[in-house]
Amino acid sequence: MNVRVLRIELRRSIAPWAGVMVLAAGPAFLYLLSGPWWKGTALWTTQWTTMALWTRFPLILLWPLVMGLGALQGLRDHRSKMSELLTSTPRPARHRAAALAGPTAATLAAAFVLVVLLGSAQVLGRTDYTHLGWLPISLVAALALVAGGVLGMGVGRALPSVLTPPALAVAAFVFTNLLQQSADWAVPTATVPNRLALLSPAGAQVREVLLTLSASVHLGQTVWLLGVAATGFALLTAVTPRTRLLALTPILAGAAIALLVLPSDPRRTFVVDEAAAAQVCDGPVCVTKVHQTRLAGLAGPGKKALRLLHEALGDQAPVSIRESTALRAIGDTPERSRTAVLVDFRDGMIGSVKGEELTRALIAQGMAPTCFARSDNESGTLGEISAQSIAAGWVLGDLRPLGGTFHSPQDQTAEAGPVWKKLEALPRTEQVARIRAAHAAAVSCKGDPLETLAGGASR
């Protein structure tokens, strides 16, 4: 296709409008709607992989719209009543199909690249962990838009009705939503079989910054989307019912091969990026490589907390601080360790405080790690937080509510105050015994640390 033909097709086709829609709707979805892409640690503007996954998430809406616009473009010859004239010309049908599909496909791909570049510009200044593992995620998303547009054109050409574009858009919307994956578990899951869910081009919501898509997912989705695009192109060139029926072969073959390649287990779909999860340490204080910018702010308070924990607990004290890398569903029990203070930057008690407040939070977590299931940003039950504030207050010499938790300072003080007074009134040896017993109860998840500090009753 020469430049002159390209310019003509860009003027006559819906390609510019399709590109503008992707370029406007993608960022509008992410900027104007309040969602998990703006909350927690897995933001779309802070890390490369999360940026790629979040920019793919709006395809749940964009893909149906692109297919509908493609079908509208496929009706062009029928609306102008030129179908019979064009089929009578000596120019091969594949040339006409390429001239029709090429500008739209190129525009859709370029528009999505610009959306990714917008996200990349923000990520560049916010992370020191640079890698190329996110590229396949975005490339498959761009291929999905191209394939959806081409398939829409082919369906519009094969079914020349004014009802075809809206019907196809609605069908694609139902398809992507039925296959949508939920992020309530450690890895995203769906109500339909995992292989079938992965046929949707839209990404799942991102909760874990360490997760990425496996190579088998990239391969299977690429095969499927190439089949979709090939069927769309074949429908553009088909002129008889028989050739239109044969045009369905690529999409069926692509689906069959993809279902063999795509993983059946969600834990083989979303895998931990081992390079991102590698530990970067400053002495006994370690974080993952993806969060290495936080190490400088964690190291000083962390070393002080470890020293004070050793003075309080002796041989029972943890000897290191490290970021937890265990995948945890909403409601799961946190990871446990007897030798390390485990930090999770999604926990507001750790991720939203600095300096002395961070030291107090690390001591609290080391003295009485939370045991009950937690949500994304909640640190534990009121009883657990109260026990932590008492244990940290005993080490530091004063009782203060812990910051960054779901529970207000007033609630913490009301719960912890009476127990703190009882503990302070005891002889030093009895205080030490109760503190260490509460630590053992918290680490083992056997018993209530607050009741232990109160001598058997929390009131």
C-alpha positions as CSV (number, residue, x, y, z in Angstrom):
1,M,0.0,0.0,0.0
2,N,1.5,3.3,-1.1
3,V,1.3,6.6,0.8
4,R,-1.4,8.0,-1.5
5,V,-3.7,5.1,-0.9
6,L,-3.0,5.2,2.8
7,R,-4.0,8.9,3.0
8,I,-7.2,8.2,1.0
9,E,-8.2,5.3,3.2
10,L,-7.5,7.4,6.4
11,R,-9.8,10.1,5.1
12,R,-12.6,7.6,4.0
13,S,-12.4,5.1,6.9
14,I,-13.2,5.1,10.6
15,A,-9.5,4.5,11.3
16,P,-8.8,8.0,12.8
17,W,-11.9,7.8,14.9
18,A,-11.0,4.4,16.2
19,G,-7.5,5.6,17.1
20,V,-8.9,8.6,18.9
21,M,-11.3,6.5,20.8
22,V,-8.6,4.2,22.1
23,L,-6.3,7.1,22.8
24,A,-9.0,9.0,24.7
25,A,-11.0,6.2,26.4
26,G,-8.0,4.3,27.7
27,P,-6.5,7.1,29.8
28,A,-9.9,8.4,30.6
29,F,-10.8,5.0,32.1
30,L,-7.7,5.1,34.3
31,Y,-7.6,8.8,35.2
32,L,-11.3,9.7,35.6
33,L,-12.5,6.5,37.4
34,S,-11.5,5.8,40.9
35,G,-10.4,2.2,41.1
36,P,-7.7,-0.2,42.5
37,W,-5.2,1.2,39.9
38,W,-4.9,4.3,42.1
39,K,-4.8,2.4,45.4
40,G,-2.3,0.2,47.3
41,T,1.1,-0.6,46.0
42,A,0.1,-2.1,42.6
43,L,-0.6,1.3,41.0
44,W,-0.5,1.7,37.3
45,T,2.0,4.5,37.4
46,T,4.7,3.0,39.7
47,Q,6.0,-0.3,38.2
48,W,6.4,-1.5,34.6
49,T,4.5,-4.8,35.0
50,T,1.6,-3.2,36.8
51,M,1.5,-0.4,34.2
52,A,1.3,-3.0,31.4
53,L,-1.4,-5.0,33.2
54,W,-3.5,-2.0,34.1
55,T,-3.4,-0.4,30.6
56,R,-4.7,-3.7,29.4
57,F,-7.6,-3.8,31.8
58,P,-9.8,-1.2,29.9
59,L,-9.9,-3.6,27.0
60,I,-13.0,-5.0,28.7
61,L,-14.7,-2.0,27.2
62,L,-12.4,-1.0,24.3
63,W,-12.4,-4.4,22.6
64,P,-16.2,-4.5,22.1
65,L,-16.1,-0.9,20.9
66,V,-13.3,-1.6,18.5
67,M,-15.2,-4.6,17.1
68,G,-18.4,-2.5,16.7
69,L,-16.4,0.3,14.8
70,G,-14.7,-2.4,12.7
71,A,-18.1,-3.8,11.7
72,L,-19.3,-0.3,10.8
73,Q,-16.2,0.1,8.6
74,G,-17.0,-3.3,7.0
75,L,-20.4,-2.0,5.9
76,R,-18.8,0.8,3.8
77,D,-19.0,-0.9,0.4
78,H,-22.5,-2.2,1.1
79,R,-23.8,1.3,2.1
80,S,-22.2,2.8,-1.0
81,K,-23.7,0.0,-3.2
82,M,-20.3,-0.8,-4.7
83,S,-20.0,-4.4,-3.7
84,E,-20.8,-5.8,-7.2
85,L,-18.6,-3.2,-8.9
86,L,-15.6,-4.0,-6.8
87,T,-15.9,-7.7,-7.2
88,S,-15.9,-7.3,-11.0
89,T,-12.5,-5.4,-11.0
90,P,-9.3,-7.4,-11.8
91,R,-7.7,-6.2,-8.5
92,P,-7.3,-9.2,-6.1
93,A,-9.7,-9.3,-3.2
94,R,-6.9,-9.5,-0.7
95,H,-5.5,-6.2,-1.9
96,R,-8.8,-4.5,-1.4
97,A,-9.1,-6.1,2.1
98,A,-5.5,-5.0,3.0
99,A,-6.3,-1.5,1.9
100,L,-9.4,-1.5,4.1
101,A,-8.0,-3.2,7.2
102,G,-4.4,-1.9,7.1
103,P,-5.0,1.8,8.1
104,T,-7.4,0.8,10.9
105,A,-5.1,-1.8,12.3
106,A,-2.1,0.5,12.2
107,T,-4.1,3.3,13.8
108,L,-5.4,1.1,16.6
109,A,-1.9,-0.3,17.4
110,A,-0.4,3.2,17.3
111,A,-3.0,4.6,19.6
112,F,-2.5,1.8,22.2
113,V,1.3,2.4,22.0
114,L,0.7,6.0,22.9
115,V,-1.4,5.0,25.9
116,V,1.5,2.7,27.0
117,L,4.0,5.5,26.5
118,L,1.9,7.7,28.7
119,G,2.1,5.2,31.5
120,S,5.8,4.6,30.8
121,A,6.6,8.3,31.2
122,Q,5.1,8.2,34.7
123,V,6.8,4.9,35.7
124,L,10.3,6.1,34.6
125,G,10.5,8.6,37.5
126,R,9.1,6.3,40.1
127,T,11.0,3.0,40.1
128,D,14.6,1.9,39.9
129,Y,13.6,-1.6,38.8
130,T,13.7,-1.5,35.0
131,H,13.1,-4.6,32.8
132,L,11.5,-5.7,29.6
133,G,9.4,-8.5,30.9
134,W,6.3,-6.2,30.7
135,L,6.5,-5.8,26.9
136,P,4.8,-9.1,25.9
137,I,1.7,-8.0,28.0
138,S,1.4,-4.8,26.0
139,L,2.2,-6.3,22.7
140,V,-0.6,-8.9,23.1
141,A,-3.0,-6.1,24.1
142,A,-2.1,-4.2,20.9
143,L,-2.6,-7.4,18.9
144,A,-6.0,-7.9,20.5
145,L,-7.2,-4.4,19.4
146,V,-6.0,-5.0,15.8
147,A,-7.6,-8.5,15.7
148,G,-10.8,-7.2,17.1
149,G,-11.0,-4.4,14.6
150,V,-10.2,-6.7,11.6
151,L,-12.7,-9.3,12.8
152,G,-15.3,-6.6,13.1
153,M,-14.7,-5.5,9.5
154,G,-15.0,-9.1,8.3
155,V,-18.2,-9.7,10.1
156,G,-19.6,-6.4,8.8
157,R,-18.7,-7.3,5.3
158,A,-20.2,-10.8,5.7
159,L,-23.4,-9.7,7.4
160,P,-24.2,-6.3,5.8
161,S,-26.9,-5.0,8.2
162,V,-27.3,-1.9,10.2
163,L,-27.8,-4.1,13.2
164,T,-24.5,-5.9,12.8
165,P,-22.2,-3.2,14.5
166,P,-24.3,-2.9,17.7
167,A,-25.0,-6.6,17.9
168,L,-21.3,-7.5,17.5
169,A,-20.3,-4.9,20.1
170,V,-22.8,-6.2,22.6
171,A,-21.8,-9.8,22.0
172,A,-18.1,-8.9,22.5
173,F,-19.0,-7.0,25.7
174,V,-20.8,-10.0,27.1
175,F,-17.9,-12.2,26.1
176,T,-15.3,-10.2,27.9
177,N,-17.4,-9.7,31.0
178,L,-18.4,-13.4,31.3
179,L,-14.7,-14.3,31.1
180,Q,-13.6,-11.5,33.5
181,Q,-11.2,-12.7,36.2
182,S,-11.7,-11.7,39.9
183,A,-8.8,-10.5,42.0
184,D,-10.2,-11.6,45.4
185,W,-7.7,-14.5,45.6
186,A,-3.9,-14.8,45.7
187,V,-3.9,-14.9,41.9
188,P,-6.9,-13.7,39.7
189,T,-9.5,-16.4,39.1
190,A,-12.7,-16.6,37.1
191,T,-16.0,-18.4,37.4
192,V,-15.4,-20.2,34.1
193,P,-12.5,-22.6,33.4
194,N,-9.2,-20.8,33.5
195,R,-8.3,-21.7,29.9
196,L,-11.6,-20.3,28.6
197,A,-11.2,-17.1,30.7
198,L,-7.8,-16.4,29.1
199,L,-9.4,-16.1,25.7
200,S,-10.6,-12.7,26.8
201,P,-8.1,-10.0,25.8
202,A,-8.9,-7.9,28.9
203,G,-6.5,-8.2,31.8
204,A,-7.5,-8.9,35.4
205,Q,-7.4,-6.4,38.2
206,V,-3.9,-6.2,39.7
207,R,-3.4,-6.7,43.5
208,E,0.1,-8.2,43.7
209,V,3.0,-6.1,42.4
210,L,5.2,-9.3,42.1
211,L,2.8,-11.1,39.7
212,T,3.3,-11.3,36.0
213,L,1.8,-13.4,33.2
214,S,3.5,-16.7,32.3
215,A,5.0,-17.4,28.9
216,S,2.4,-20.0,28.1
217,V,-0.3,-17.3,28.5
218,H,1.5,-15.0,26.0
219,L,1.9,-17.8,23.5
220,G,-1.7,-19.1,23.8
221,Q,-3.3,-15.7,23.5
222,T,-1.1,-14.7,20.6
223,V,-2.2,-17.9,18.7
224,W,-5.8,-17.2,19.5
225,L,-5.7,-13.5,18.5
226,L,-3.8,-14.3,15.2
227,G,-6.6,-16.8,14.4
228,V,-9.2,-14.0,15.2
229,A,-7.4,-11.6,12.8
230,A,-7.0,-14.2,10.1
231,T,-10.7,-15.0,10.2
232,G,-11.5,-11.3,10.0
233,F,-9.2,-10.9,7.0
234,A,-10.6,-14.0,5.3
235,L,-14.2,-12.7,5.7
236,L,-13.2,-9.5,4.1
237,T,-12.0,-11.4,1.0
238,A,-14.8,-14.0,0.9
239,V,-17.6,-13.5,-1.7
240,T,-19.5,-16.8,-1.5
241,P,-21.2,-18.6,1.4
242,R,-18.7,-21.5,1.1
243,T,-15.6,-19.2,1.4
244,R,-17.2,-17.4,4.3
245,L,-17.7,-20.7,6.1
246,L,-14.1,-21.7,5.3
247,A,-13.0,-18.3,6.8
248,L,-14.0,-19.5,10.2
249,T,-11.2,-22.1,10.1
250,P,-8.5,-19.9,11.5
251,I,-10.5,-18.7,14.5
252,L,-11.5,-22.2,15.4
253,A,-8.0,-23.6,14.9
254,G,-6.6,-20.7,16.9
255,A,-9.0,-21.4,19.8
256,A,-8.3,-25.1,19.7
257,I,-4.5,-24.6,19.8
258,A,-4.8,-21.8,22.4
259,L,-6.9,-24.0,24.7
260,L,-4.2,-26.6,24.6
261,V,-1.4,-24.1,25.3
262,L,-3.1,-21.9,27.9
263,P,-2.6,-23.1,31.6
264,S,-5.6,-24.7,33.4
265,D,-4.4,-23.6,36.8
266,P,-4.5,-19.9,37.8
267,R,-1.3,-20.3,39.7
268,R,0.4,-21.2,36.3
269,T,-1.3,-18.2,34.7
270,F,0.0,-15.5,37.1
271,V,3.4,-16.3,38.4
272,V,5.8,-14.5,40.7
273,D,8.4,-12.5,38.8
274,E,11.5,-14.0,40.4
275,A,13.7,-11.1,39.5
276,A,11.3,-8.6,41.0
277,A,11.0,-10.7,44.2
278,A,14.8,-11.0,44.7
279,Q,15.9,-9.6,48.0
280,V,17.9,-6.4,48.2
281,C,19.4,-5.9,51.7
282,D,21.1,-3.4,53.9
283,G,22.5,-5.6,56.6
284,P,19.6,-7.5,58.2
285,V,16.9,-5.4,56.6
286,C,15.7,-6.6,53.2
287,V,13.1,-5.6,50.6
288,T,12.2,-7.0,47.2
289,K,14.0,-5.5,44.2
290,V,10.8,-4.0,42.9
291,H,10.6,-2.0,46.2
292,Q,14.3,-1.2,46.5
293,T,13.6,2.5,46.7
294,R,12.0,1.9,50.1
295,L,15.1,0.3,51.5
296,A,16.8,3.6,52.5
297,G,13.8,4.6,54.6
298,L,13.3,1.2,56.1
299,A,17.0,0.3,57.0
300,G,17.5,2.9,59.9
301,P,14.2,2.3,61.7
302,G,14.5,-1.5,61.0
303,K,18.0,-1.9,62.6
304,K,16.9,0.1,65.6
305,A,13.8,-2.0,65.9
306,L,15.8,-5.2,65.8
307,R,18.1,-4.0,68.5
308,L,15.3,-3.1,70.8
309,L,13.5,-6.4,70.0
310,H,16.6,-8.3,71.1
311,E,16.8,-6.4,74.4
312,A,13.1,-7.2,75.1
313,L,12.9,-10.8,73.9
314,G,16.4,-12.1,74.1
315,D,16.9,-15.3,72.1
316,Q,13.3,-15.3,71.0
317,A,13.7,-12.1,69.1
318,P,13.6,-12.0,65.3
319,V,17.1,-11.4,63.8
320,S,16.1,-9.8,60.4
321,I,13.4,-7.7,58.7
322,R,12.3,-8.8,55.2
323,E,9.5,-8.0,52.8
324,S,6.9,-10.8,52.6
325,T,6.7,-12.3,49.1
326,A,4.0,-14.9,49.8
327,L,0.9,-14.5,47.7
328,R,-2.1,-13.8,49.9
329,A,-5.8,-13.7,49.0
330,I,-8.1,-11.2,50.7
331,G,-9.0,-12.9,53.9
332,D,-5.9,-15.2,54.0
333,T,-3.8,-15.5,57.2
334,P,-0.6,-13.5,56.8
335,E,2.7,-15.3,56.3
336,R,4.5,-16.2,59.6
337,S,8.1,-16.4,60.7
338,R,9.8,-16.8,64.1
339,T,13.2,-15.4,62.9
340,A,12.1,-12.4,60.8
341,V,9.8,-9.4,61.1
342,L,7.8,-9.7,57.9
343,V,6.7,-6.4,56.3
344,D,4.0,-5.9,53.7
345,F,3.9,-2.4,52.1
346,R,0.2,-2.8,51.4
347,D,-0.3,-2.8,55.1
348,G,-0.9,0.9,56.0
349,M,0.8,0.4,59.4
350,I,4.0,-0.2,57.6
351,G,3.7,1.4,54.2
352,S,2.3,4.8,55.3
353,V,4.6,5.7,58.2
354,K,8.2,6.8,58.5
355,G,10.9,7.5,61.0
356,E,10.0,6.8,64.7
357,E,6.5,5.8,63.7
358,L,8.0,3.1,61.5
359,T,10.3,1.9,64.2
360,R,7.3,1.6,66.6
361,A,5.3,-0.3,63.9
362,L,8.2,-2.7,63.2
363,I,8.6,-3.4,66.9
364,A,4.9,-3.9,67.2
365,Q,4.9,-6.4,64.3
366,G,8.0,-8.2,65.7
367,M,6.6,-8.4,69.2
368,A,3.0,-9.5,68.3
369,P,2.6,-10.3,64.6
370,T,-1.0,-10.3,63.4
371,C,-2.6,-13.6,63.0
372,F,-6.1,-13.1,61.8
373,A,-7.0,-12.7,58.1
374,R,-6.5,-9.2,56.7
375,S,-7.8,-7.2,53.8
376,D,-5.6,-5.2,51.4
377,N,-4.8,-2.3,53.7
378,E,-6.1,-3.4,57.1
379,S,-3.5,-4.4,59.7
380,G,-5.5,-6.7,61.9
381,T,-8.3,-6.8,64.4
382,L,-8.7,-4.1,67.1
383,G,-7.6,-6.7,69.7
384,E,-4.4,-7.5,67.7
385,I,-3.6,-3.8,67.2
386,S,-4.1,-3.1,70.8
387,A,-1.8,-5.9,71.9
388,Q,0.8,-4.6,69.4
389,S,0.5,-1.1,70.7
390,I,1.0,-2.3,74.3
391,A,4.0,-4.5,73.4
392,A,5.6,-1.7,71.4
393,G,4.8,0.8,74.2
394,W,6.5,-1.6,76.8
395,V,9.6,-1.7,74.7
396,L,9.7,2.1,74.0
397,G,8.5,3.2,77.4
398,D,5.2,4.9,76.5
399,L,1.8,3.7,75.1
400,R,0.8,5.3,71.8
401,P,-1.7,4.2,69.2
402,L,-0.3,2.9,66.0
403,G,-0.6,4.9,62.9
404,G,-1.8,3.8,59.4
405,T,-4.3,1.3,60.8
406,F,-8.0,0.9,60.1
407,H,-8.7,1.5,63.8
408,S,-8.9,5.0,65.2
409,P,-6.5,6.2,67.9
410,Q,-9.5,6.6,70.3
411,D,-10.5,3.0,69.8
412,Q,-7.0,1.7,70.3
413,T,-6.6,3.7,73.5
414,A,-9.9,2.6,74.9
415,E,-9.0,-1.1,74.2
416,A,-5.4,-1.0,75.3
417,G,-5.5,1.5,78.1
418,P,-6.9,-0.7,80.9
419,V,-4.6,-3.6,80.0
420,W,-1.6,-1.2,79.9
421,K,-2.3,0.0,83.4
422,K,-2.5,-3.6,84.7
423,L,0.8,-4.5,83.0
424,E,2.6,-1.4,84.4
425,A,1.5,-2.2,88.0
426,L,3.2,-5.6,87.9
427,P,6.7,-6.4,89.0
428,R,9.3,-6.2,86.2
429,T,9.8,-10.0,86.1
430,E,6.1,-10.6,85.7
431,Q,5.9,-7.9,82.9
432,V,8.7,-9.7,81.1
433,A,7.0,-13.0,81.4
434,R,3.7,-11.7,80.1
435,I,5.3,-9.9,77.2
436,R,7.2,-13.0,76.1
437,A,4.1,-15.2,76.5
438,A,2.1,-12.8,74.4
439,H,4.9,-12.9,71.7
440,A,4.8,-16.7,71.7
441,A,1.0,-16.7,71.4
442,A,1.1,-14.3,68.5
443,V,3.8,-16.1,66.6
444,S,2.1,-19.5,67.0
445,C,-1.4,-18.1,66.4
446,K,-2.4,-20.1,69.5
447,G,-4.0,-17.8,72.1
448,D,-5.0,-14.1,72.3
449,P,-2.0,-11.8,72.9
450,L,-4.2,-9.1,74.5
451,E,-5.7,-11.6,76.9
452,T,-2.2,-12.9,77.7
453,L,-1.0,-9.3,78.5
454,A,-4.1,-8.8,80.7
455,G,-3.4,-12.0,82.7
456,G,-6.1,-14.1,81.1
457,A,-8.8,-11.5,80.4
458,S,-8.8,-8.6,78.1
459,R,-11.0,-6.5,80.3
